[in-house]
């Protein structure tokens, strides 16, 4: 991954998101005009994630510099009191589109999304990683010519499931990592996550999209741990038949299959794709990417969707878990931080435009504007 062509100075735009890691800003490379997103994290962060996430992106991009649905990473730098990750600017999340459509998706839209979401997980797993925080906010749409493409983001909680070619150990007693609403039953039980857990989580997302709500949403609790326990209990007591009631039987078959996978077992992704593709074809659908939201006319009174774009990676709803100190330590030990200092990256002088030959007020060094 070439980093020398990206620079330490950007024209900083609006804040487009925030979360446990810090903040995200849109920005423009003043020399190329390319728009990017910059994730910002303080060096004093309690549970630092950005350097770890950068190392995992390097694994994902190692054998394929432009994998389908994985955002391009331009640069990871450290400057002053911050670490920043410069990456491809993407569009709205599937949760954003879900809200736009009145919190219900049609079967056709869900299946077209499912084909891509399942393919993203297969690619990540083939690279030796598990995501561990599968939720609608972590699937984003592209922009421009890639507006119909689904991307998967936010690898701050991800980790390798292979060490020296061997599968990680089965351990009981782990704290919940990820988002409780979509977490697998085994994750609630404190079992080390593996590939099967990502697949179970994405199955819950599809049911959520089709029904508008999962049975374990909205449970009352005074404390986070109590809420987790209630979600766990409700998830266990809800049978697959009940969960998938009024849905095509393929969704129950999908969940039954992934829940019965062994800890180290490799999922049959082709079988799962065929299961969903057969349903798609039986319904007479055409994969024209005519998603539900494309029939919704934008409100002329509101601002365009792009200016309201939010990267919803905030873990604040009481149903979510953050990276624990123990997990952070494990992540930092499993990846070697290779962070390039922004001050060492030169700025090209084109000589053709005086605005590019000095630092204008609109082109600040990173972090001067983040206070």
ABEGO torsion letter per residue (X at the ends): XBAAABBABBBBBBBAEBBAAEBBBBBBBAAAGBBBBBBBBBAABABBAAAAAAAAAAAAAAABABBBGBBBBABBBBBEABBBBBBBBBBBBAAAAAAAAGGBBBAAAAAAAAAAAAAAAAAAAAAGBBAGBBBAAABBBBBEAAAABBBBBGAAABBBABBGGBBBBBBBGBBBBEBAAABBAAAAAGBBBBAAAAAAAAAAAAAAAAAGBBAABGBBBABAAAAAAAAAAAAAABBAAAAABGBBAAAAAAAAAAAABBAABBBBAAAAAAAAAAAAAAAGBBBAGBBAAAABBBBAABBBAAAABBBBABBAAGABBBBBAAAAAAAAAABBBBBBBAAABBBBBAGABAAAABBBAABBBBGAAAX
